[in-house]
Amino acid sequence: MGDLALVACTKTKRQVATHASDLYVSPLFRKSLLAALDRCKQVRILSAKHGLLNPGDIVSPYEQTLKFMPAAERAAWGTRVAAQLASAASPNDTLIFFTGDDYFKPLKSTLLASGYRLQQPLGRRSLGARLQYLREINDEALLKTMLIRFGQLMRQLARIQVGGRLLSQATGRQPWPERGLYFVVEPVGPAGRDWITRVGTHAVSAGSRTTLWDRISTHRGVAGHGGGSHRSSIFRSHVGRALGRRGDEALPASWGVGQSAPADVRASESLLERKVSSVIGDMRLLWLSVPDAAGPRSDRAYLERNIIGLLSRTNVLGIRPAPNSNWLGRASVDWRIVTSGLWNLDHLFFRPDPRFLDVLEIYINIMGGKDAPREESLAPVDWACRPSHANHEQLNLFETDNKLHGA
């Protein structure tokens, strides 16, 4: 694992100000970003105009490149970025450059002299060779196949549930499985198609007694007056912040502060809470009964992690087209929500285990009456041992000239 991955900006950009992780839309940037997220916990973006960017920095579109910049300006850019890197990484850290030489050479000598260990896996490959290399290490062919099968299974689940239920119409009197997963669906895909924008579960702590309805009801809010508590639902908290950033409602300074709040603070938040309930109430819900025992190794935990991983990775790559510009999540203050296309933060960009689709299919068939209920857990026994980042075989693809790069 590296300590910090660096991804180069690209010419193709969105035409509106957005998070740096979302501004650059070329296939090279998307593939490089996913490879960087696999490789390191910290990722930064190298911009010809701005220097070093955090993925969450809000950036307006611009036209500037190092490729045709005079040598003196490139050198000055390198000095500036090296100074910025000092606050993000420490000497002896490994910096992995998902860039060509244009963005590597101006920094190389200064960083080596400062004691950093450098890797440049894309090296001097042609653009076509870079894209092919990234397709391979990101397992794009497998992801495409998995996404097609996942879509088929979700359509099967939707048919069983006749399209699911609006959250505003969900009540505790309706039949819900005691334990399971839920899928939030919004009409924000291409041509207004329904799109999964959140995946969730419950009872992933040993001994937990929460039910699926407990979790759903905290997201929906209080029936009748439309209230709710964003301190009990991180989903509500995300939606409220996005509404505030988009300007739909004023965002109270107290929003998201603390696990509880006095009555006067809750009263000041009530307008936004009701707006959140209204927005979430218009979302549709699919659900899946997964009744095994509570715990972090439950089948629910296995399915949740892998589904979020699949959807977020394919969204980054553009295999799963991003939710359209009307999706409220695009106004999120958190770049991970914007980039993943999901109202989730846990398990984003996790490299999915293809076996989860077999487990998912069995549970859907059980729910549809095509298969008999199972008493035993269905998830592979070794699933919790799988690393969330690149495995050792993949790491070999990142080898570079150790002498040249100071390893």
C-alpha positions as CSV (number, residue, x, y, z in Angstrom):
1,M,0.0,0.0,0.0
2,G,1.2,3.5,-0.8
3,D,0.8,6.4,1.6
4,L,-0.5,9.0,-1.0
5,A,-1.7,8.6,-4.5
6,L,-1.6,11.5,-7.0
7,V,-3.9,11.7,-10.1
8,A,-3.3,14.2,-12.9
9,C,-6.1,16.5,-14.1
10,T,-7.3,16.2,-17.6
11,K,-8.6,18.5,-20.3
12,T,-12.1,17.2,-20.4
13,K,-14.1,18.7,-17.6
14,R,-17.7,19.4,-16.5
15,Q,-18.9,22.9,-17.3
16,V,-20.0,23.7,-13.8
17,A,-18.1,24.2,-10.5
18,T,-18.0,20.9,-8.6
19,H,-15.8,18.7,-6.4
20,A,-12.4,18.1,-7.9
21,S,-13.1,14.4,-8.0
22,D,-16.1,15.1,-10.2
23,L,-14.8,17.9,-12.4
24,Y,-12.5,15.8,-14.6
25,V,-14.6,13.4,-16.6
26,S,-12.2,11.8,-19.1
27,P,-11.8,8.0,-19.1
28,L,-8.1,8.4,-18.2
29,F,-9.0,10.4,-15.1
30,R,-11.8,8.1,-13.9
31,K,-9.8,5.0,-14.3
32,S,-6.7,6.6,-12.6
33,L,-8.9,7.8,-9.7
34,L,-10.3,4.4,-9.0
35,A,-6.8,2.8,-9.2
36,A,-5.6,5.4,-6.8
37,L,-8.5,4.8,-4.4
38,D,-7.6,1.1,-4.4
39,R,-4.0,1.8,-3.8
40,C,-4.0,4.4,-1.1
41,K,-6.2,5.8,1.7
42,Q,-5.2,9.3,0.7
43,V,-5.7,10.7,-2.8
44,R,-4.8,14.1,-4.2
45,I,-5.3,15.6,-7.6
46,L,-2.6,17.5,-9.5
47,S,-3.9,20.5,-11.3
48,A,-2.0,22.6,-13.7
49,K,-3.8,25.7,-12.4
50,H,-4.3,25.0,-8.7
51,G,-1.5,22.8,-7.8
52,L,-2.5,20.2,-5.3
53,L,-6.2,19.6,-4.8
54,N,-8.2,17.5,-2.3
55,P,-10.9,15.5,-4.0
56,G,-13.5,17.5,-2.1
57,D,-12.3,20.9,-3.2
58,I,-14.8,22.9,-5.2
59,V,-13.2,23.9,-8.5
60,S,-14.6,25.8,-11.5
61,P,-13.8,24.7,-15.0
62,Y,-10.6,26.1,-16.4
63,E,-8.2,25.7,-19.4
64,Q,-4.6,25.2,-18.4
65,T,-2.1,22.4,-18.9
66,L,1.5,21.7,-18.0
67,K,2.2,20.2,-21.5
68,F,2.8,23.6,-23.2
69,M,3.9,25.6,-20.2
70,P,7.3,27.2,-20.4
71,A,10.1,25.4,-18.5
72,A,10.5,28.1,-15.9
73,E,6.7,28.0,-15.1
74,R,6.7,24.2,-14.9
75,A,9.6,24.4,-12.4
76,A,7.8,27.0,-10.3
77,W,4.7,24.8,-10.4
78,G,6.8,21.9,-9.1
79,T,8.2,23.9,-6.3
80,R,4.7,25.1,-5.3
81,V,3.2,21.6,-5.4
82,A,6.2,20.1,-3.5
83,A,5.5,22.6,-0.7
84,Q,1.8,21.7,-0.7
85,L,2.6,18.0,-0.5
86,A,4.6,18.6,2.8
87,S,1.2,19.1,4.6
88,A,-0.2,15.9,3.1
89,A,2.7,13.4,3.3
90,S,5.9,12.9,5.3
91,P,9.4,12.1,4.1
92,N,9.8,8.3,3.6
93,D,6.2,8.1,2.6
94,T,5.5,6.4,-0.7
95,L,3.9,8.7,-3.3
96,I,2.2,6.9,-6.3
97,F,1.9,9.0,-9.4
98,F,-1.0,8.1,-11.7
99,T,0.3,10.6,-14.2
100,G,2.5,10.9,-17.2
101,D,5.9,12.6,-17.2
102,D,4.4,16.1,-17.6
103,Y,3.2,16.0,-14.0
104,F,5.9,13.8,-12.6
105,K,9.2,15.3,-13.8
106,P,8.7,18.8,-12.3
107,L,8.3,17.2,-8.9
108,K,10.7,14.2,-9.1
109,S,14.0,15.7,-8.1
110,T,12.7,17.8,-5.2
111,L,10.6,15.0,-3.8
112,L,13.5,12.5,-4.0
113,A,15.8,14.9,-2.3
114,S,13.2,15.3,0.5
115,G,13.2,11.6,1.1
116,Y,9.9,10.5,-0.5
117,R,9.7,7.1,-2.2
118,L,8.1,7.6,-5.6
119,Q,6.3,5.2,-8.0
120,Q,4.9,6.0,-11.4
121,P,3.0,3.0,-12.6
122,L,1.7,4.6,-15.8
123,G,5.3,5.5,-16.7
124,R,5.9,6.5,-20.3
125,R,3.1,4.4,-21.8
126,S,1.1,5.7,-24.6
127,L,-2.5,6.9,-23.9
128,G,-3.9,3.7,-25.3
129,A,-1.5,1.6,-23.2
130,R,-2.4,3.6,-20.1
131,L,-6.1,3.0,-20.6
132,Q,-5.6,-0.7,-21.2
133,Y,-3.3,-1.1,-18.2
134,L,-5.9,0.7,-16.0
135,R,-8.8,-1.4,-17.4
136,E,-6.9,-4.5,-16.3
137,I,-5.9,-3.5,-12.8
138,N,-9.4,-2.1,-12.2
139,D,-11.0,-5.4,-13.4
140,E,-13.3,-3.5,-15.6
141,A,-14.4,-6.5,-17.7
142,L,-15.5,-8.3,-14.6
143,L,-17.2,-5.3,-13.2
144,K,-19.3,-4.9,-16.3
145,T,-20.4,-8.5,-16.2
146,M,-21.2,-8.3,-12.5
147,L,-23.2,-5.1,-13.0
148,I,-25.3,-6.7,-15.8
149,R,-26.2,-9.6,-13.6
150,F,-26.9,-7.4,-10.6
151,G,-29.3,-5.3,-12.7
152,Q,-31.1,-8.4,-13.7
153,L,-31.5,-9.5,-10.1
154,M,-32.8,-6.1,-9.0
155,R,-35.4,-6.2,-11.8
156,Q,-36.4,-9.6,-10.5
157,L,-36.8,-8.2,-7.0
158,A,-38.7,-5.2,-8.2
159,R,-41.2,-7.5,-10.0
160,I,-41.7,-9.6,-6.9
161,Q,-42.5,-6.4,-4.9
162,V,-44.5,-4.8,-7.7
163,G,-42.1,-1.9,-7.8
164,G,-41.6,-1.5,-4.1
165,R,-43.1,1.1,-1.8
166,L,-42.7,4.8,-1.5
167,L,-41.0,5.6,1.8
168,S,-43.8,8.1,2.6
169,Q,-46.3,5.2,2.4
170,A,-44.2,2.7,4.4
171,T,-45.7,1.9,7.9
172,G,-44.9,-0.6,10.6
173,R,-48.3,-2.3,10.0
174,Q,-47.1,-3.6,6.6
175,P,-45.3,-6.9,6.4
176,W,-41.5,-6.4,6.7
177,P,-38.9,-9.1,7.2
178,E,-37.4,-8.9,10.7
179,R,-33.9,-8.7,9.1
180,G,-32.7,-7.8,5.7
181,L,-31.4,-5.2,3.3
182,Y,-33.1,-2.2,1.8
183,F,-32.5,-0.4,-1.5
184,V,-33.4,3.2,-2.0
185,V,-34.5,4.0,-5.6
186,E,-34.8,7.4,-7.2
187,P,-35.9,8.3,-10.8
188,V,-32.5,9.9,-11.6
189,G,-31.0,7.5,-14.1
190,P,-30.8,8.1,-17.9
191,A,-34.2,9.2,-19.3
192,G,-35.6,9.2,-15.7
193,R,-35.0,5.5,-15.1
194,D,-35.0,4.3,-11.5
195,W,-31.6,4.2,-10.0
196,I,-30.4,2.7,-6.7
197,T,-28.9,5.6,-4.7
198,R,-28.5,4.0,-1.3
199,V,-28.0,0.4,0.0
200,G,-28.4,-0.3,3.7
201,T,-28.9,-2.9,6.4
202,H,-29.0,-3.3,10.2
203,A,-28.0,-5.7,13.0
204,V,-24.3,-6.0,11.9
205,S,-23.2,-5.8,15.5
206,A,-23.2,-9.0,17.5
207,G,-26.3,-9.3,19.7
208,S,-28.1,-6.4,17.9
209,R,-31.9,-6.6,18.2
210,T,-32.8,-3.8,15.7
211,T,-35.2,-4.8,12.9
212,L,-35.3,-3.8,9.3
213,W,-38.3,-1.6,10.0
214,D,-36.5,0.1,12.8
215,R,-33.9,1.2,10.3
216,I,-36.3,2.2,7.6
217,S,-38.5,4.2,10.0
218,T,-35.6,6.3,11.3
219,H,-34.8,7.3,7.7
220,R,-38.5,8.0,6.8
221,G,-39.1,10.2,9.8
222,V,-42.3,10.5,11.9
223,A,-45.5,9.8,10.1
224,G,-48.1,12.5,10.2
225,H,-46.3,15.7,11.0
226,G,-43.3,14.9,8.8
227,G,-40.7,15.4,11.5
228,G,-37.7,13.2,12.1
229,S,-34.2,13.1,13.6
230,H,-31.1,13.4,11.5
231,R,-29.1,12.5,14.5
232,S,-30.6,9.0,14.3
233,S,-30.1,8.7,10.6
234,I,-26.9,9.5,8.7
235,F,-29.0,9.3,5.5
236,R,-31.2,12.1,6.8
237,S,-28.2,14.1,7.7
238,H,-26.7,13.8,4.2
239,V,-29.9,14.8,2.6
240,G,-30.3,17.8,4.8
241,R,-26.8,19.1,4.1
242,A,-27.4,18.7,0.4
243,L,-30.7,20.6,0.6
244,G,-28.9,23.4,2.5
245,R,-26.0,23.6,0.0
246,R,-28.5,23.6,-2.9
247,G,-30.4,26.4,-1.2
248,D,-33.7,24.6,-0.8
249,E,-33.7,25.3,3.0
250,A,-31.4,27.2,5.4
251,L,-29.0,24.8,7.0
252,P,-28.9,25.4,10.8
253,A,-25.4,25.6,12.3
254,S,-26.4,22.9,14.7
255,W,-27.2,20.4,11.9
256,G,-25.2,17.2,12.6
257,V,-23.7,18.5,15.8
258,G,-23.8,16.0,18.6
259,Q,-25.8,12.8,19.2
260,S,-28.6,14.7,20.9
261,A,-29.9,18.2,21.2
262,P,-32.1,20.3,23.5
263,A,-35.7,21.1,22.6
264,D,-34.9,24.7,21.4
265,V,-32.2,23.4,19.0
266,R,-34.5,20.7,17.6
267,A,-37.2,23.3,17.1
268,S,-34.7,25.5,15.0
269,E,-34.1,22.4,12.8
270,S,-37.7,21.4,12.4
271,L,-38.2,23.1,9.0
272,L,-35.3,21.3,7.5
273,E,-36.3,18.0,9.1
274,R,-39.7,18.2,7.5
275,K,-38.2,19.0,4.1
276,V,-35.9,16.0,4.5
277,S,-38.9,13.8,5.3
278,S,-40.7,15.1,2.2
279,V,-37.7,14.4,0.0
280,I,-37.0,10.9,1.4
281,G,-40.7,10.2,1.3
282,D,-40.7,10.5,-2.5
283,M,-38.0,7.9,-2.8
284,R,-39.0,4.3,-3.5
285,L,-37.9,1.3,-1.4
286,L,-37.1,-2.3,-2.3
287,W,-36.2,-4.7,0.4
288,L,-34.8,-8.2,0.8
289,S,-35.2,-10.7,3.6
290,V,-31.8,-11.9,4.9
291,P,-32.6,-13.6,8.2
292,D,-29.3,-14.9,9.5
293,A,-27.9,-14.0,13.0
294,A,-26.8,-10.5,13.8
295,G,-23.1,-9.8,13.5
296,P,-20.3,-8.3,11.4
297,R,-19.9,-11.5,9.5
298,S,-23.6,-11.8,8.6
299,D,-24.9,-12.4,5.1
300,R,-26.4,-8.9,5.3
301,A,-23.0,-7.3,6.0
302,Y,-21.5,-9.4,3.1
303,L,-24.2,-8.3,0.6
304,E,-24.2,-4.7,1.7
305,R,-20.4,-4.2,1.4
306,N,-20.2,-5.9,-2.0
307,I,-23.2,-4.2,-3.5
308,I,-22.0,-0.8,-2.4
309,G,-18.5,-1.6,-3.8
310,L,-19.9,-2.7,-7.1
311,L,-22.2,0.3,-7.6
312,S,-19.6,2.9,-6.5
313,R,-16.8,1.5,-8.6
314,T,-18.8,1.2,-11.7
315,N,-20.1,4.8,-11.1
316,V,-16.6,6.2,-11.0
317,L,-15.7,4.4,-14.2
318,G,-18.8,5.5,-16.0
319,I,-19.9,1.8,-16.5
320,R,-22.9,2.7,-14.4
321,P,-23.9,6.1,-15.7
322,A,-23.9,8.7,-13.0
323,P,-27.3,9.9,-11.7
324,N,-28.4,12.9,-13.7
325,S,-27.9,16.6,-12.8
326,N,-31.2,16.7,-11.0
327,W,-30.1,14.2,-8.4
328,L,-29.9,16.0,-5.0
329,G,-26.8,14.0,-4.1
330,R,-24.9,16.1,-6.6
331,A,-25.2,19.0,-4.2
332,S,-23.7,17.0,-1.3
333,V,-20.9,18.6,0.7
334,D,-19.1,15.2,0.6
335,W,-17.2,14.4,-2.6
336,R,-17.6,10.6,-2.0
337,I,-21.4,10.8,-2.4
338,V,-21.1,12.9,-5.6
339,T,-18.4,10.6,-7.0
340,S,-20.0,7.3,-6.0
341,G,-23.6,8.2,-7.0
342,L,-24.7,6.8,-3.6
343,W,-26.0,8.3,-0.3
344,N,-23.5,5.9,1.4
345,L,-20.1,6.5,2.9
346,D,-19.1,3.1,4.3
347,H,-17.7,0.5,1.9
348,L,-17.4,2.9,-1.1
349,F,-15.0,1.7,-3.8
350,F,-14.6,-1.7,-2.2
351,R,-13.4,-4.3,-4.7
352,P,-16.4,-6.7,-4.8
353,D,-16.3,-10.4,-4.5
354,P,-18.1,-11.9,-7.5
355,R,-19.5,-14.7,-5.3
356,F,-21.9,-12.2,-3.7
357,L,-24.2,-12.4,-6.7
358,D,-24.8,-16.1,-6.1
359,V,-25.8,-15.3,-2.5
360,L,-28.0,-12.4,-3.6
361,E,-29.8,-14.6,-6.2
362,I,-30.6,-17.3,-3.7
363,Y,-32.2,-14.8,-1.3
364,I,-34.2,-13.2,-4.1
365,N,-35.4,-16.7,-5.2
366,I,-36.4,-17.5,-1.6
367,M,-38.3,-14.3,-1.4
368,G,-40.1,-15.0,-4.7
369,G,-40.9,-18.6,-3.7
370,K,-38.5,-20.2,-6.2
371,D,-36.2,-21.6,-3.5
372,A,-36.7,-23.0,0.0
373,P,-35.5,-20.9,3.0
374,R,-32.1,-21.8,4.3
375,E,-31.1,-22.0,8.0
376,E,-27.4,-21.7,7.4
377,S,-25.4,-18.6,6.4
378,L,-24.8,-18.5,2.6
379,A,-21.9,-16.1,2.4
380,P,-18.4,-17.7,1.8
381,V,-16.7,-18.4,5.1
382,D,-13.6,-16.5,4.0
383,W,-15.3,-13.3,2.9
384,A,-14.4,-11.1,5.9
385,C,-10.7,-11.9,5.3
386,R,-10.6,-10.4,1.8
387,P,-8.7,-7.1,1.6
388,S,-10.6,-4.0,0.6
389,H,-7.6,-2.7,-1.4
390,A,-5.5,-4.2,-4.1
391,N,-4.2,-7.7,-3.4
392,H,-0.6,-8.8,-3.6
393,E,-0.8,-9.9,-7.2
394,Q,-2.2,-6.6,-8.2
395,L,0.5,-4.8,-6.3
396,N,3.1,-6.4,-8.5
397,L,1.7,-4.4,-11.4
398,F,2.9,-1.2,-9.6
399,E,6.6,-2.1,-9.6
400,T,8.9,0.6,-10.9
401,D,12.6,1.1,-11.4
402,N,13.6,1.2,-7.7
403,K,16.9,2.9,-8.3
404,L,15.4,5.6,-10.4
405,H,12.5,6.3,-8.1
406,G,14.3,6.0,-4.8
407,A,12.7,2.8,-3.5
